[in-house]
Amino acid sequence: MELRICHLYPDLLNLYGDRGNIATLIRRAQWRGIEVRLVEARLGDAIDPDASDLYFIGGGEDRQQRLAAPDLRALKGPALHRAAETGAAVLAVCGGYQLLGHYYRPSDGPDLEGLSLLDLATVHPGPKAKRLIGNIVIHEAESGQMLVGFENHGGRTRLGPDARPLGRVVAGFGNNGEDRTEGAVWKAVFGTYLHGPLLPKNPWLADLLIGTALRRRHGVVTLTPLPDEEERRAASAAASRAGSGTPPVRAR
Amino acid sequence: MRDAAAVVAARVAATASRAVRAGGGTTLPGRLAMAIAPGIVGRLTARLPRGVVLVSGTNGKTTTARSLSGIFEAGGLAPIHNRAGANLLSGIASALVASSTSGGTPRGDVGLFEVDEFTLPAAVDATRPSVVVLLNLFRDQLDRYGEIDIIADRWRRALGSLPVSATVAYNADDPIVADVGRAHTGRTLVFGLEDAPDHRHGARTLEHAADARYCYTCGRLYEYALVTLGHMGQFRCPQCGVRRPRPEVCASGIRLRGAAGAELTLELGGTSVSLSTTLPGLYNVYNATAAAAGALALGLDAATIVRGLTATAPAFGRGERVTIEGREALFLLAKNPAGFNEVLRTVLLAEQAPVVLIAINDLIADGRDISWLWDVDFEILRDRARAIVVTGIRAEDMVLRLKYAGVAAGRIMMEKDWWRALERGRGALRDGEQLYVLPTYTAMLQIRDLLTRKGYVSGFWKQ
């Protein structure tokens, strides 16, 4: 069995430790004896929709996003649409998440046209608006499981009817700081503002992505449970920094 | 008159602040002085005979300023210096009032201030500097500052308001800093490294933590004839032809001596001089070169510069050695990916199988977002570190990072208590070995504060 991962713009959209997600996918597959093949697609590279089953796209600063957007539409867009429609898993974080929507409207300059892979649009309310920054905890919409991370974005994202939120904000801002939604899901395309090393501290999501990706060619695969003790401790510590429930409460 | 009152009030505040152990009195007195006498920073600095030197950049501010201080002293100049690293306007004001007479006259020849990257425009406006030294820009505390391009824009604006007589000494090897410096229409002095030794330096490929990979003029991926550290090196754009400016002050013949320091040859405006420094690591070669450029811009000569650099000892927490119960601990501040990678390389250059203590905090001064731990190449510790003690507010995240770096669980010890963490680190040492302590900024201050209370070091404001 082989997990085939495609990392989009590894040296361009790589802000905030995004590569931790790739490291997590690779290790968690390898720990279970599953082979991994990693393809890196940079500016100018076309991608093959049938060559990978799991696609990851990270975040970048405005400048990097501006460089990536036209390339993403021209050279990766059709393949990503096809891959997603045929069951491939996609994880998009922060800037990459915004680029999967219809458009990103920056505080100045022209709109960046996105892939419309997710039914959403993002608007930056202007240079005076405060950035949404901080530790964040959400409860995933379907399973109720917790996701912890850190968000840092100026853009406000609103979902259309064809995307459902990834989760509900317990502590933090989420998509727009107003409607308590966070992220977006359509088929196995996941977008989220929980940037950087999202998967290390939320291994259940990593396993969900691995399982979905493998199913595309290998049918339903049961993944051996891993101990995940360090993962749980780190998630709990992060949740306590976000000021939300879960961690041990100390008497004052 | 108002300035005199401000100086006296600030002094009282500094003494009181130390007496109640509120800290080193490095920011409050300045805030007070600026409130009593607005504009006091400009009036005091205007009376300094040799003007003001500002040092800014993500990594190396404290050490570069300290090296400049050593050079000034070697040249018989008395600097007024925000030595304790309080690098906002309040810290600059505090240093000024602490070294001024009650009549409002500064007792020094030159102002020497390290400046927070974000604060540079305000510091330029307030101090009207004669020299500005621009070191580097790396991703650091993105939650606090936003993106590095935003800081670069602020720097461009700051340079635009400099007096025409001022000189900007900037790093040729950092594409962003070079882009900022190149656009400056006033006087400039360019510094950089001509070569870089050892296993990693001298590479042609960028490490993961490199930020400025794509041309600031046309957007194409830079090519490198030499990578020194992070995204710094001899870069060139294959599309538009923009390339690293030729440095006028440069280091060559670099030999790193592990944790013991480095040897180098400096080209200083036509003169070539060799020197050795006790500051370890390639990043400190950059700092020494930057200090030399800053001193040259202020008119000091090569012999003075060499004397000053040779005599410069590490700043607190930046290569500082502390003896604890007969065992030596070497503190190497590590606060962002590029800096952390260099610190790890320095440790591995010094010791085959080191015992390392990593202390990760996520307070505001560290950056609340610790995602950057995943941009550090901890993988290089996997087959080398004999034991790694992990401590700090976010120790759990650090342990997880090491797990995914492939470090065997048996080599990792998590201990949240500072003192017990130090003890466990010392307990893992063999005879003749030292403990390498790699803390984030506030972790360094907190550990150092503990060691001060236990009598192993003196307070940072006394250094």
Interface residues (C-beta under 8 A of the other chain):
Chain A: D11 L12 N14 L15 Y16 G17 D18 R19 G20 A23 T24 R27 L43 E61 D62 R63 Q64 L67 R131 I133 G134 N135 F150 N152 H195 G196 P197 P200 K201 E230 E231 R233 A234 S236 A237 A238 R241
Chain B: R139 L142 D143 G146 E147 I148 D149 L206 H208 A210 R213 Y214 G219 L221 D362 R368 D369 I370 S371 W372 L373 W374 D375 I393 R394 A395 E396 D397 V399 L400 R401 K403 Y404
